[in-house]
Amino acid sequence: MSHGDVSPTVPVAHAMLSPRNRVGWLVACGGRLVACGSGIRWYLRELMGDSSYARYLAHRATHNDPTPPLSERDFWRQKHRDDEASPRSRCC
């Protein structure tokens, strides 16, 4: 058995891909990067509390509250006022 009979088991390098396959590879990688970035963005928004107002509006919509919702500015004022009045365990 000579070395020419053995097929290589090393994966094909990116530079060796045809232009069509290279585009597919880049699209696949780009999709994964976008998904990863979206996950990081969601995590940071949840961690910092940026999504609290959106959750407040969604909660009001599902419970059919007849009173008009607070503006975003008033919502944050009320939230900080409540946090100061009744402190609980939090990181900062």
C-alpha positions in Angstrom: 0.0 0.0 0.0 1.5 3.3 -1.1 0.9 6.8 0.3 -1.2 7.7 -2.8 -3.8 5.1 -1.9 -4.7 6.6 1.5 -7.4 9.3 1.4 -6.7 12.3 3.7 -8.7 12.6 6.9 -7.8 16.2 7.4 -10.8 18.5 6.8 -10.7 20.8 3.8 -9.3 24.2 4.7 -11.4 27.3 4.1 -9.0 28.6 1.4 -9.5 25.3 -0.5 -13.3 25.7 -0.8 -14.9 26.6 -4.1 -16.3 30.2 -4.2 -19.8 28.8 -4.0 -19.0 26.7 -0.9 -17.1 29.6 0.6 -20.2 31.8 0.5 -22.2 29.1 2.1 -19.6 28.7 4.8 -19.5 32.5 5.5 -23.4 32.6 5.6 -23.5 29.8 8.1 -20.8 31.4 10.3 -22.5 34.8 10.0 -25.8 33.3 11.1 -24.2 31.8 14.1 -22.5 35.1 15.0 -25.8 36.9 14.7 -27.5 34.3 17.0 -24.7 34.6 19.5 -24.8 38.4 19.4 -28.6 38.3 19.9 -28.2 36.0 22.9 -25.6 38.3 24.5 -27.8 41.3 23.9 -30.8 39.6 25.5 -28.7 38.5 28.5 -27.3 42.0 29.1 -30.7 43.6 28.8 -32.1 41.2 31.3 -29.2 41.6 33.6 -29.4 45.4 33.6 -33.2 45.5 33.7 -33.7 47.3 30.4 -36.6 45.0 29.5 -38.6 45.8 32.6 -40.8 48.4 30.9 -41.6 46.0 28.0 -42.5 43.3 30.5 -44.7 45.8 32.4 -46.6 46.6 29.2 -47.0 43.0 28.2 -48.3 42.2 31.7 -50.9 45.0 31.5 -52.0 43.8 28.0 -52.5 40.2 29.2 -54.5 41.3 32.3 -56.7 43.8 30.5 -56.1 46.7 33.0 -58.5 49.5 32.0 -56.3 52.3 33.4 -53.8 53.9 31.0 -50.2 52.6 31.4 -47.5 54.7 32.9 -45.1 56.4 30.5 -41.7 54.9 30.4 -40.3 57.8 32.4 -43.0 57.5 35.1 -42.5 53.7 35.2 -38.8 54.1 36.0 -39.4 56.8 38.6 -42.0 54.5 40.3 -39.7 51.5 40.1 -36.8 53.4 41.7 -39.1 54.8 44.3 -40.3 51.3 45.2 -36.8 50.0 45.3 -35.7 52.7 47.7 -38.8 52.2 49.9 -38.3 48.5 50.3 -34.7 47.4 49.6 -34.1 43.8 48.9 -31.1 41.7 48.0 -29.5 42.8 44.8 -26.1 43.1 43.3 -25.7 46.9 43.1 
